[in-house]
Amino acid sequence: MTNAAPHAPTYDLIPDELKALRQWVCYRIEDRDGTPTKMPYRTDKVGRGNAKTNNPATWHTFDDVVEAAAKPKNRFDGIGFVLSEEDPYIFIDLDHVVADGEVEPWAREIIGRIGSYTELSRSGTGIHIIARAKKPGPRCRTAKHPKFEIYSDRRLVVFTGKLLPVAVAEIMDAERAVAAIYRSMFGDKPDNDMPPKENVKNARPNGMSDPVLIQRALSASNGEKFRKLWNGDIGDYNSDASAADSALCCMLAYWTDKDPVRMDRLFRESGLIRPKWDELHGAQTYGQMTIGAAVGIVKETCADHTGKRRQRKKRALGDAEGAKSQAHPAASNGLLTIYADCQDLRSVTAVCWRAIIYANNPPKYFRYIGLPSRLEKDDDGTLVPRELTPDRLRHELARVANWVSGEDEESAKPPIDVVRDVLATPNPPLPVLTRITDVPVFAPDGSLQIAEGYHAAGKTYRMSRPGFNIPEISPTPSQEEVDSAGSLILDMISDFPFVDEADRAHAAGLLLLPFVRDLIDGPTPNHLIEAPQAGTGKGLLADVLLTPACGKQVSTISEARDDDEWRKRITAQLRSARSVVLLDNITRPLNSGSLASALTATIWEDRILGKSENLHFPVRCVWVTTANNPTMSTEIARRCIRIRLDAKVDRPWFRDGFKQKKLRNWALDNRGELVGAALTLVQAWVSAGMPASQAKPLGSYEQWTAIIGGILQHSGIQGFLSNLHEFYEAADIEGAMWRQIVDAWWEKFGQEKVGVTDLFELVSEIDALDLGKGGERSQRIAFGRRLGQQRDRVIGEYRIVSAGKSKRISQWMLAPTANLFSEDGEGVYVVHKGVCSPTTPHARTYMHAGAHTHEECIENIHQHTRHTPSEQTDDCSFADNTRADGASPGYEEF
């Protein structure tokens, strides 16, 4: 027992059935013979007397002790519950079994087998379990297992309310599991031939929790009568509530083996409960009198009938077969028993979820994209989440519970209507999964998730890789460790012919990104690894940069022919929870709206084939593309960062003299060290306070800029985002095409108003403009749509503006951006027909409120006069042009 700092009390999580009992005390930690000891205290004699674990008169209500413990003057260290012979509970204390948040395997097995309320001890290193069961024998501890203790009477149980993650939040029946654990701890004769005392505990039927009991009662031959009473329907008793109370209590006496405590607890959950139940009638309450009468009326109970049926079956089958028939599956495997013939779907579904939750430790069932899923290995041995379809869920339910039916409890199958109801449960009580990795990663709070398995902080799952060892990572790496880690990464890629230091910095950032993806609450850009020709090393670079985080498990997708195909391929990748999506060897121009959307999305929505609803996928992957001199739309280009290689030789694949001739193999052989290097760089940045990058944020990727740029900057790797302008100039084929169109437009028409037909002859000869394969009319319409998408866009030195309509045909014109500013860059005000329109460096056009329509301004565009604020005329007055939206007071945008 230790006097470590306690966890903060969270008493709201303590089960209500314990709170309802008057068995609570406060306690102080006092030194007794040199040992810190938890001493129980009364709340009505503070400082003057101890509570006694064998004297109920010294115990209090839950509310009394919570109130007393909250008062600093009382100097209490917490609250506790006193076990007695009259309650149905056992207490298991597992001491010193939690270290660094991990529970020892043998203790974790006990927790899972019992499946009842489990919380951390005050020190945080122990486990406390409360369940309903009888203690199989008199022994409480053993020298063979010094960390295990079990009690059921005259014992103070300290409560913290700090529920163990994934543990059940209620007290459950665990008769069989406790008996099996007791035997394993104390031997085959745990009671030492001493008969247990007769009390409420050992008068209970074995292995029937409250929900299961209700299932049994509802599925019995008089189940309809029970259902009506349970739901508060007293119509069959001429609205005589007392007669209905007596009838339900008789049924409860049968099913609980005349257990008055349990009968009272169950009756209070029924629809018949009313204030009269607790009214005193002499020395007893109405409820106590009703229960007592029912116990006297009922002659045989469920346990009596079950024993007789089994004896008859034993005689019919012979001793050997009879003995076999009594070995109920639940007796050996500790699983919940579910009655397949119960007609109360709500009750059966609740028990199914309990069985799933018990079996989900460690987690293997998850909520992924909002759907119940399980982890499976694909043909390569990689874990992927698979939706729990009805067939898959039925498979799992048959293995997490014992299904029986009929009075003889014959083995049964999970009914398909139950399976469907479980799947229809909203917000299924399963841990949420966002992605699967096979390396340690950093959670959103900056903590490093080292252990294999599920990590709730990051909602990630780390796969097990036998033989894959990672060096220990210092919480505060030294500068020497940082320099060594950076050198290892940069040396690995030193033979690649990067065009400049920005390309090299972006390559290092790509290697680091999978480890910190959960730190970035937003999208990440596409890493475009490009070269002027094949054989330069694009694919090899992608492989070695992704090997530390992914090993050999990097899935690639080829380019799609159209946007619909792009959408389907993206959905397939995101559905598999991959850490990396690699678009390999792109040859066509990248111009996909779906891809552009995915690159800036945090949630991807799509409809799955065969389903009538849209699903939502978290976008937590890293995007990588390889291509030779790729071209792309403006929307794609601005969502990419460049990693360009150029060997500057005719046949780059003939180059030699590399440090590592088999770099892929070297990266795999040294994967553990490379992962350690990446984690060291990130951990050093985290321990330094996560300083943000000083680089100008990339639009839509501000958090990515701050974090990846910050890590590279802290690691001394220079050049981050310094080549964007050069990349956009080369890759933005759409922008180059429109610059070509606008130059030809200005040369032929100047500032004249023109329609689509006037421009079509100019643009029809531009090869890069794809207007489809239709006839001329179809292509003119297509060009009109494309032109409309460019409205108000500044291209080169001109701005495309709408010029109203002529004979119901849309007109367009070019406005030179050079005419919008004075020579010193000061905003210029344009006057026509008494209307003053201020302009800003971002080329918005304004008109005075109510003065003229947009069409009138355009119609008189050539009547403009220009002046600066210092050259005001009688027709206008200068107004402050410094508002954030660029508008001046008194003017409206049109």
CORRA-V338364 format. One record per backbone hydrogen bond with DSSP energy under -0.5 kcal/mol. CO is the residue of the C=O (numbers start at 1). NH is the residue of the N-H. If there is no record, write none. Layout:
co/nh
CO/NH
CO/NH
This chain:
co/nh
10/13
11/14
15/18
15/19
16/20
18/21
19/62
21/23
23/82
24/60
25/80
26/41
27/77
27/78
28/30
28/39
30/32
30/37
32/35
35/32
37/30
37/39
39/28
40/51
41/26
45/48
45/49
49/42
52/55
55/58
56/59
60/24
61/65
62/66
63/67
64/68
65/69
66/70
68/71
70/72
71/74
72/75
78/27
79/159
80/25
81/83
81/157
83/154
83/155
84/87
88/133
90/131
91/151
92/94
92/129
93/95
93/149
94/127
97/104
99/102
102/99
104/107
104/108
105/109
106/110
107/111
108/112
109/113
110/114
111/115
116/168
117/130
118/164
119/128
121/124
122/7
125/97
125/98
126/121
127/94
128/119
129/92
130/117
131/90
131/133
132/174
134/136
140/150
142/145
143/146
145/142
145/148
147/95
148/142
149/93
151/91
155/83
155/157
156/158
157/81
159/79
160/10
161/163
162/120
164/167
168/118
170/117
172/132
174/178
175/179
176/180
177/181
178/182
179/183
180/184
181/185
182/186
183/187
189/192
190/139
191/194
193/195
197/199
199/203
200/203
201/204
205/208
207/209
209/213
210/214
211/215
212/216
213/217
214/218
215/219
216/220
217/220
220/223
222/226
223/227
224/228
225/229
226/230
227/231
228/233
229/232
230/271
232/234
234/237
234/239
235/238
237/240
239/241
240/244
241/245
242/246
243/247
244/248
245/249
246/250
247/251
248/252
249/253
250/254
251/255
252/256
253/258
254/257
254/302
258/260
259/263
260/264
261/265
262/266
263/267
264/268
265/269
266/269
266/270
267/270
270/273
274/277
275/278
276/279
277/287
279/286
281/284
284/281
285/289
286/290
287/291
288/292
289/293
290/294
291/295
292/296
293/297
294/298
301/305
302/306
303/307
304/308
305/309
306/310
307/311
308/312
309/313
310/314
311/315
312/316
313/317
314/318
318/322
319/323
320/324
321/325
322/326
323/327
324/327
326/328
328/331
328/332
329/332
329/333
330/334
336/402
338/340
338/404
339/342
343/345
344/348
345/349
346/350
347/351
348/352
349/353
350/354
351/355
352/356
353/357
354/358
355/359
356/360
357/360
359/361
364/375
365/431
366/368
366/373
367/433
368/371
371/368
372/388
373/366
374/386
376/384
378/381
382/378
384/376
386/374
387/389
389/393
390/394
391/395
392/396
393/397
394/398
396/399
396/400
397/401
400/336
401/403
402/338
402/404
403/412
404/340
404/341
405/410
406/409
410/405
415/419
416/420
417/421
418/422
419/423
420/424
422/425
425/428
428/430
431/367
435/461
437/463
441/449
443/446
447/443
447/449
448/450
449/441
453/462
454/456
455/459
455/460
459/434
459/435
460/455
461/437
461/463
462/453
465/468
467/469
472/474
474/477
478/482
479/483
480/484
481/485
482/486
483/487
484/488
485/489
486/490
487/491
488/492
489/493
491/494
493/496
496/498
497/646
500/504
501/505
502/506
503/507
504/508
505/509
506/510
507/511
508/512
509/513
510/514
512/515
512/516
513/516
513/517
515/442
516/519
516/520
517/520
519/521
520/522
525/623
526/528
526/641
527/529
527/625
528/530
528/643
529/627
530/645
531/629
533/536
537/541
538/542
539/543
540/544
541/545
542/546
543/547
544/548
546/550
547/551
549/438
550/553
552/554
553/555
555/582
557/584
562/566
563/567
564/568
565/569
566/570
567/571
568/572
569/573
570/574
571/575
572/576
573/576
573/578
574/577
577/436
579/622
581/583
581/624
582/557
582/584
583/626
586/628
589/591
590/633
592/596
593/597
594/598
595/599
596/600
597/600
597/601
598/601
602/619
603/605
604/617
606/608
606/615
608/611
613/608
615/606
615/617
617/604
618/620
622/581
623/527
624/583
625/529
626/586
627/531
627/629
631/590
632/733
632/734
633/637
634/638
636/639
637/640
639/526
641/528
643/530
644/499
645/532
650/652
651/654
652/655
659/661
660/663
662/666
663/667
664/668
665/669
666/670
668/671
670/674
671/675
672/676
673/677
674/678
675/679
676/680
677/681
678/682
679/683
680/684
681/685
682/686
683/687
684/688
685/690
686/689
698/701
701/705
702/706
703/707
704/708
704/709
705/709
706/693
706/710
707/711
708/712
709/713
710/714
711/715
712/717
713/716
716/718
719/722
721/724
723/727
724/728
725/729
726/730
727/731
728/732
731/632
731/733
732/736
733/737
734/738
735/739
736/740
737/741
738/742
739/743
740/744
741/745
742/746
743/747
744/748
745/749
745/750
746/750
749/752
754/812
755/759
756/760
757/761
759/762
759/763
760/764
762/765
763/766
765/767
766/769
768/770
769/771
775/779
776/780
777/781
778/782
779/783
780/784
781/785
782/786
783/787
784/788
785/789
787/790
788/791
790/793
793/795
793/800
795/798
797/817
797/818
798/795
799/801
799/815
800/792
801/813
804/811
806/809
809/806
811/803
812/754
813/801
814/816
815/799
816/819
817/820
818/821
820/828
822/825
826/822
827/869
828/839
829/867
830/837
831/865
832/835
834/836
835/832
835/837
836/838
837/830
840/843
845/894
847/892
848/851
848/852
853/857
854/858
855/859
856/860
858/861
860/863
861/864
865/831
867/829
868/871
869/872
873/876
880/889
883/886
888/891
890/849
892/847
